[in-house]
């Protein structure tokens, strides 16, 4: 009887272990932006596709709007394994690796074609760098071209002096310094409050961010389409979580990531057109800066690109050479 009891206990343990194994892995995906944002919607579709096609081996549950971790916490959370997967604005991570700031160097890539060339030139080195930090790179999607928002009309370089400017990474802080604006670091989720309280009165960001935050409701009446740069969000996975997947599931995730990347770029292009129209329809003045301001911004961009290349060293210079 004791032998039979031991056999039954062993069988029960094996069945329990099999049930756990068949349940597969579950990844909670940290997203900084709201569910309606095209980055979040694209990531949600990616998660859904992986979940449905993995046959129960991997379930990905998205948590938009910073509900799992706030934007500034996501990279660390994924790196330390607190979240197995997450999306982060790349150029906010310049202190981790200057190469992650390459897509936010002003006027380096001012079209989608140039932005893609820059991405291809920088991606191998970025993937290698993230791997050394215990992270697996899945895909990256750009925001629409960055434009200049302002509460007041800007007609000259003098109009920029002392303007309270929303910054979100070292590149935007440096732009403020070189143009005489006064930077304050504000995350995307805090934009409306910052403008409504007067903490800031200008910013450089995408038409999508302005539309999603209904920036016109906070006294912002001008959008200058300067196409300064195309910054990207990237999706990364903790390497320990990745290693728990079998080869077939890893292949599936990479395949779906490639599809999400392609769709994300298409959505960005669509937003670049439609979201500027939304700003105009809401009563904002949407247009270009004059030639003197354009020249000034281009000079600032050239200086910043040189500074970045010096900071990024031989890796950064190799990327720029490959891009050009």
C-alpha positions in Angstrom: 0.0 0.0 0.0 2.9 2.3 0.8 4.4 1.7 -2.6 1.1 2.4 -4.4 0.7 5.6 -2.3 4.2 6.8 -3.3 3.5 6.0 -7.0 0.2 8.0 -6.8 2.0 11.0 -5.1 4.7 10.9 -7.8 2.1 10.7 -10.6 0.2 13.7 -9.1 3.4 15.7 -8.9 4.2 14.9 -12.6 0.6 15.9 -13.7 0.9 19.1 -11.7 4.3 19.9 -13.3 2.9 19.1 -16.8 -0.1 21.5 -16.2 2.3 24.3 -15.2 4.4 23.6 -18.3 1.4 23.5 -20.6 0.3 26.9 -19.1 3.4 28.4 -20.8 5.0 31.7 -20.0 3.1 35.0 -19.3 4.7 38.3 -20.0 3.3 41.6 -18.7 4.2 44.3 -21.2 4.9 47.8 -19.9 3.7 50.6 -22.2 4.2 54.3 -21.4 1.6 55.7 -23.7 -2.2 55.6 -23.6 -4.2 52.7 -25.2 -5.3 55.0 -28.1 -1.8 56.0 -29.1 -0.6 54.2 -32.3 2.5 52.8 -30.6 0.4 51.2 -27.8 -2.2 49.9 -30.3 0.5 48.4 -32.5 2.1 46.7 -29.5 -1.3 45.4 -28.3 -1.8 43.8 -31.8 1.7 42.3 -31.6 1.0 40.9 -28.2 -2.4 39.4 -29.4 -0.8 37.8 -32.4 2.0 36.2 -30.4 -0.5 35.0 -27.8 -2.8 33.4 -30.3 -0.1 31.9 -32.5 2.1 30.4 -29.8 -0.3 27.6 -28.9 -0.3 28.5 -25.2 3.5 28.7 -24.9 3.5 32.5 -24.4 0.8 35.0 -23.3 1.6 38.7 -23.5 -0.6 41.1 -21.6 -0.2 44.8 -22.4 -0.4 47.5 -19.7 -0.7 50.9 -21.5 -0.6 54.4 -20.0 2.2 53.7 -17.6 -0.2 51.5 -15.5 2.5 48.9 -14.9 5.6 51.2 -14.9 5.9 54.8 -15.8 7.8 55.7 -19.0 11.0 56.7 -17.1 10.9 53.4 -15.2 10.4 50.9 -18.0 13.9 50.4 -19.2 15.2 49.6 -15.7 12.2 47.4 -14.9 12.8 45.2 -18.0 16.5 45.1 -17.4 16.1 44.0 -13.8 13.3 41.5 -14.7 10.5 43.3 -12.9 8.8 43.4 -16.3 9.7 40.8 -18.9 8.9 43.1 -21.8 8.4 46.8 -22.4 8.5 49.7 -24.7 10.7 52.8 -24.2 11.4 56.0 -26.0 15.0 55.4 -27.2 16.6 58.8 -27.0 15.7 59.2 -23.3 18.3 56.5 -22.7 21.4 58.5 -23.8 23.1 58.0 -20.4 22.8 54.2 -20.9 24.4 54.5 -24.4 24.8 57.6 -26.6 24.0 55.5 -29.6 20.3 55.4 -28.4 20.2 59.1 -29.1 21.2 59.0 -32.7 17.6 59.3 -34.0 17.1 62.6 -32.0 20.0 64.5 -33.5 18.3 67.6 -35.1 18.1 67.7 -38.9 20.2 64.6 -39.4 17.3 62.6 -40.8 14.4 64.8 -41.9 12.4 62.3 -44.0 11.1 58.8 -43.5 13.5 57.5 -46.0 16.5 59.1 -44.2 15.1 57.9 -40.9 15.0 54.3 -42.1 18.6 54.6 -43.5 19.8 55.9 -40.1 17.9 53.1 -38.3 19.6 50.4 -40.5 23.0 52.0 -40.0 22.6 52.1 -36.2 20.6 49.0 -35.4 23.4 46.4 -35.4 25.4 48.3 -32.8 22.3 49.1 -30.7 21.3 45.4 -30.7 24.8 44.5 -29.6 24.8 47.1 -26.8 21.4 46.1 -25.5 22.5 42.4 -25.5 25.4 43.3 -23.3 22.9 44.8 -20.8 20.9 41.6 -20.7 18.2 42.8 -23.1 16.8 41.4 -26.4 15.8 44.0 -29.0 12.5 43.2 -30.8 11.5 46.2 -32.9 11.5 50.0 -33.2 8.9 52.4 -34.6 9.3 56.2 -35.2 7.1 59.0 -34.1 6.0 61.4 -36.9 8.4 64.2 -37.7 9.0 66.5 -34.7 7.6 70.0 -34.9 7.8 73.1 -32.8 4.8 74.0 -30.7 4.4 77.4 -29.1 1.8 79.5 -27.3 3.1 82.6 -29.1 4.1 83.2 -32.7 7.8 82.7 -33.5 9.2 84.8 -36.3 12.9 85.3 -35.3 15.7 83.8 -33.3 15.0 86.6 -30.7 11.5 85.2 -30.2 13.1 82.0 -28.8 15.1 83.7 -26.1 13.8 82.8 -22.6 10.9 80.7 -24.0 9.9 78.1 -21.4 10.6 74.9 -23.2 9.5 71.3 -22.5 12.5 68.9 -22.7 12.4 65.2 -22.4 16.0 64.0 -23.1 19.5 65.4 -23.3 19.1 66.4 -27.0 16.1 68.6 -26.3 17.8 70.2 -23.3 20.8 71.0 -25.5 18.6 72.5 -28.2 17.1 74.8 -25.6 20.6 75.8 -24.5 21.8 76.6 -28.0 18.7 78.6 -28.9 18.4 80.5 -25.6 15.2 78.7 -24.5 14.7 77.7 -20.8 14.3 73.9 -20.6 12.1 72.0 -18.1 12.0 68.2 -18.2 8.5 67.0 -18.7 7.3 63.5 -19.5 4.6 63.0 -22.2 1.9 62.2 -19.7 2.4 65.6 -18.0 2.3 67.8 -21.1 -1.2 69.2 -20.7 -0.7 70.1 -17.0 2.7 71.8 -17.8 1.2 74.0 -20.5 -2.0 74.8 -18.5 -0.1 75.9 -15.4 2.4 77.9 -17.5 5.4 75.7 -16.5 6.2 75.5 -20.2 5.1 77.4 -23.3 6.8 75.6 -26.1 8.1 72.1 -27.1 9.4 70.1 -30.0 7.4 66.9 -30.4 5.3 65.0 -32.9 1.9 66.1 -34.2 0.6 62.9 -32.7 1.5 63.9 -29.2 -0.1 67.3 -29.7 -3.3 65.8 -31.0 -3.5 63.1 -28.3 -3.0 65.7 -25.5 -5.4 68.2 -27.2 -2.7 70.7 -26.8 -4.8 73.5 -28.2 -7.0 73.4 -25.1 -4.0 74.6 -23.1 -3.4 77.8 -25.1 -1.0 76.4 -27.6 -1.9 78.0 -31.0 1.1 77.4 -33.2 2.7 74.3 -34.8 5.8 74.8 -37.0 6.5 71.8 -39.2 10.3 71.8 -39.0 10.7 68.0 -39.3 13.5 68.1 -36.9 13.9 64.4 -36.3 12.1 61.0 -36.2 12.7 59.6 -32.7 11.7 56.0 -32.1 10.2 53.8 -29.4 11.8 50.4 -29.1 10.4 47.1 -27.6 12.8 45.1 -25.5 12.7 41.8 -23.6 14.6 40.7 -20.5 17.1 38.1 -21.6 16.3 35.7 -18.8 12.7 35.8 -19.8 13.7 35.3 -23.4 15.8 32.2 -22.6 12.8 30.5 -21.0 11.1 30.3 -24.5 11.8 27.4 -26.8 13.4 28.1 -30.2 10.1 27.9 -32.1 8.5 30.5 -29.8 11.5 32.8 -30.0 11.3 32.6 -33.8 7.6 33.4 -33.7 8.1 36.4 -31.5 10.8 37.8 -33.8 8.6 37.2 -36.9 5.7 39.0 -35.3 8.0 41.8 -34.1 9.1 42.3 -37.8 5.5 42.6 -38.8 4.8 45.0 -36.0 7.7 47.2 -37.0 6.6 47.4 -40.6 3.0 48.2 -39.6 4.3 50.8 -37.0 6.3 52.7 -39.6 3.2 52.7 -41.9 1.0 54.0 -39.0 3.6 56.7 -38.2 3.5 57.9 -41.8 -0.3 58.0 -41.7 -0.2 60.0 -38.5 2.4 62.4 -39.8 -0.2 63.6 -42.3 -3.5 63.1 -40.5 -2.4 64.5 -37.1 -1.2 67.7 -38.5 -4.6 68.1 -40.1 -6.2 67.4 -36.7 -4.2 70.3 -35.2 -5.3 72.6 -38.0 -8.9 71.5 -37.7 -8.7 72.3 -34.0 -7.8 75.9 -34.8 -4.0 75.8 -34.5 -1.9 77.6 -37.1 0.2 74.9 -38.8 3.0 76.1 -41.1 6.8 76.4 -41.6 9.4 78.6 -40.0 11.0 81.4 -42.1 14.3 80.9 -43.8 16.3 82.7 -41.1 14.9 80.4 -38.4 15.4 77.3 -40.5 19.0 78.2 -41.1 19.4 78.8 -37.3 17.9 75.4 -36.4 20.1 73.7 -39.0 23.2 75.3 -37.6 22.2 74.1 -34.1 21.6 70.6 -35.5 25.1 70.5 -37.2 26.7 71.5 -33.9 24.7 68.9 -31.9 25.5 66.1 -34.4 29.2 66.8 -34.0 28.9 66.9 -30.2 27.1 63.6 -30.3 29.6 61.9 -32.6 32.4 63.0 -30.2 30.4 61.6 -27.3 29.6 58.4 -29.0 33.2 57.8 -30.1 34.2 55.5 -32.9 30.9 53.6 -32.7 28.9 56.7 -33.4 31.2 58.0 -36.1 30.9 54.6 -37.9 27.1 54.8 -37.7 27.2 58.3 -39.2 29.6 57.2 -42.0 27.3 54.2 -42.8 24.3 56.5 -42.8 25.8 59.1 -45.1 
